[in-house]
Amino acid sequence: MKQLATVFLLFGFVLSYPAWAGDAAAGKAGYTACQACHGANGEGSATANGPALAGLGEWYLVRQLNNFKQGIRGTHPEDALGAQMRPMAMMLADDTAVADVAAYIASLPAAKNAATLGGNADAGKGLYTTCATCHGARAEGNKALNGPSLAGFQDWYLVAQLQNFKAGIRGGDPKDGFGAQMQPMAMMLADDQAIKDVAAYIVTLGQ
């Protein structure tokens, strides 16, 4: 497996991350432990508090799994869902295992989920204009701007994460430079209704 050096310049600091080309076939076996919460096909499960993962880029999955392993995510006392995920990520023994599972998940077709929280998608469309710069007009993501795809996520997960960014529960760790980028963007959403509206619109983009 080939290791590539990826360097990002952010807020005046150079952040270096190893980028791995994962083996999806090997990652399929590693994904078995993930199925209970994230579904056999990465479609997610509201009952198990597992967001949909199918359709996310390998690069983003690797970053987030490593963030959980390193305690950048999942250690804030108010991040109960993140705390559930951290020990699961730590079961992945090394960078190869992380990359392989990420490659397998990325190979799955994007999930399609319906809105459940009563957000107004029409109102959310206007609010999403700012988000489109990094996440794409169809929420397809933009690796060059470190914006993951959002279209496959459930509205309840999007709402929870936007609330976490606003509250500093996510993106507050000094090692999470990319999460820090999201904090001021989330704070542009005035209240929980605005958050629900933009989440409802994003869900329509994945249908």
C-alpha positions in Angstrom: 0.0 0.0 0.0 1.3 3.4 -1.0 1.6 6.2 1.5 1.3 9.7 0.1 2.1 12.9 1.9 -0.7 15.4 2.0 -0.1 18.9 3.4 -2.7 21.5 4.1 -2.2 25.2 4.9 -4.8 26.4 7.4 -4.9 29.5 9.5 -1.2 30.0 9.0 -0.3 26.5 10.2 0.9 23.7 8.1 -1.0 20.5 9.0 0.4 17.2 7.6 -1.7 14.1 7.3 -0.7 10.7 5.9 -3.1 9.7 3.0 -3.4 6.0 2.4 -4.8 4.1 -0.6 -7.0 1.6 1.1 -8.0 -1.9 0.0 -11.8 -2.1 -0.1 -11.9 -5.9 -0.3 -9.8 -6.1 2.9 -12.0 -3.4 4.5 -15.2 -5.3 4.0 -14.3 -7.7 6.8 -13.2 -4.8 9.0 -16.6 -3.2 8.5 -18.5 -6.1 10.1 -18.2 -4.5 13.5 -19.6 -1.2 12.1 -22.8 -2.7 10.8 -24.7 -2.8 14.1 -24.9 1.0 14.1 -24.2 2.1 10.5 -26.1 -0.6 8.6 -25.0 -3.5 6.4 -24.8 -1.0 3.4 -23.7 2.0 5.3 -27.2 3.4 5.3 -27.2 4.3 9.0 -29.6 3.6 11.8 -31.5 6.2 13.8 -32.3 3.6 16.5 -28.6 2.9 17.0 -27.6 6.6 16.6 -25.5 5.6 13.6 -25.2 8.1 10.8 -25.2 7.0 7.2 -21.7 6.6 5.9 -22.1 5.3 2.3 -21.2 7.9 -0.2 -18.6 9.7 1.9 -15.1 10.1 0.5 -12.4 7.8 1.6 -10.2 10.8 2.5 -12.9 12.2 4.9 -13.6 8.8 6.5 -9.9 8.3 7.2 -9.6 11.7 8.8 -12.6 11.2 11.0 -11.6 7.7 12.1 -8.2 9.0 13.0 -9.8 12.0 14.9 -11.8 9.5 17.0 -8.7 7.3 17.6 -6.6 10.3 18.6 -9.3 11.8 20.9 -9.8 14.8 18.7 -13.4 13.8 18.5 -15.5 11.8 21.0 -13.8 13.1 24.2 -15.9 16.2 24.9 -18.1 15.5 27.9 -21.2 16.6 26.0 -20.5 14.5 22.9 -22.4 11.4 23.8 -22.6 10.1 20.3 -19.0 10.7 19.6 -18.1 8.9 22.8 -19.9 5.8 21.4 -17.8 6.0 18.3 -14.4 6.4 19.8 -13.8 2.9 21.2 -15.1 1.5 17.9 -12.5 3.5 15.9 -9.8 2.4 18.3 -10.5 -1.3 17.3 -8.8 -0.5 14.0 -5.2 -1.5 14.7 -3.3 0.8 12.4 -3.4 3.2 9.4 -3.8 0.3 7.0 -6.9 -1.0 8.8 -8.4 2.5 8.9 -7.7 3.1 5.2 -9.1 -0.3 4.2 -12.4 0.2 6.1 -12.7 3.7 4.7 -12.1 2.4 1.2 -14.9 -0.2 1.6 -17.4 2.3 3.0 -16.5 4.8 0.2 -17.3 2.0 -2.4 -20.9 1.7 -1.1 -23.6 3.6 -3.0 -24.8 6.7 -1.3 -27.7 6.3 1.1 -31.1 7.9 0.6 -32.9 9.1 3.7 -36.1 11.1 4.3 -36.4 14.1 6.6 -37.8 13.3 10.0 -37.6 16.5 12.1 -40.1 18.8 10.4 -37.6 21.2 8.8 -38.7 23.4 6.0 -36.6 22.5 3.0 -37.7 25.5 1.0 -36.4 27.8 3.7 -33.3 25.7 4.0 -32.4 26.1 0.4 -31.6 29.8 0.8 -29.6 29.0 4.0 -27.6 26.4 2.2 -26.1 28.9 -0.3 -23.2 29.6 2.0 -22.6 25.9 2.6 -22.5 25.1 -1.1 -19.1 26.8 -1.4 -17.3 24.0 0.4 -19.9 21.2 0.2 -21.1 21.6 -3.4 -24.4 22.8 -4.9 -25.7 19.2 -4.6 -24.0 18.5 -1.3 -21.6 16.2 -3.2 -18.6 17.5 -1.4 -15.4 19.1 -2.4 -12.1 17.5 -1.4 -10.0 20.5 -2.5 -11.8 22.6 0.1 -12.0 19.8 2.7 -15.8 19.8 2.4 -17.3 16.3 2.8 -20.4 15.1 1.0 -23.5 15.8 3.0 -26.2 14.5 0.8 -26.5 11.0 2.3 -26.7 12.0 6.0 -29.9 11.9 7.9 -31.4 15.2 9.1 -31.1 14.2 12.8 -27.4 13.7 12.4 -26.8 16.9 10.5 -28.8 18.8 13.1 -26.8 17.2 16.0 -23.5 18.0 14.3 -24.4 21.6 13.4 -25.5 22.1 17.0 -22.2 20.6 18.2 -20.2 23.0 16.0 -22.2 26.0 17.3 -21.6 25.0 20.9 -17.9 24.2 20.4 -18.5 20.5 21.2 -17.1 19.7 17.8 -14.3 21.6 16.2 -13.0 23.0 19.5 -10.0 20.7 19.9 -6.9 22.7 18.9 -5.8 19.8 16.7 -9.1 19.9 14.7 -8.3 22.7 12.3 -10.8 21.5 9.7 -13.6 21.3 12.4 -12.7 24.8 13.5 -13.5 26.0 9.9 -17.0 24.8 10.4 -17.7 26.5 13.7 -18.2 30.0 12.4 -20.3 28.6 9.5 -22.6 26.8 11.8 -23.0 29.9 13.9 -24.5 31.7 11.0 -27.6 29.6 11.5 -29.6 31.7 13.9 -31.5 29.1 15.8 -32.5 25.4 15.9 -35.3 26.0 13.4 -32.8 27.3 10.8 -30.6 24.3 11.5 -33.5 21.9 10.9 -34.4 23.8 7.7 -31.0 23.5 6.2 -30.8 19.9 7.2 -34.1 19.2 5.6 -32.9 20.8 2.3 -29.6 18.8 2.4 -31.6 15.6 2.7 -33.5 16.4 -0.5 -30.3 16.6 -2.4 -29.6 12.9 -1.6 -32.9 11.7 -2.8 
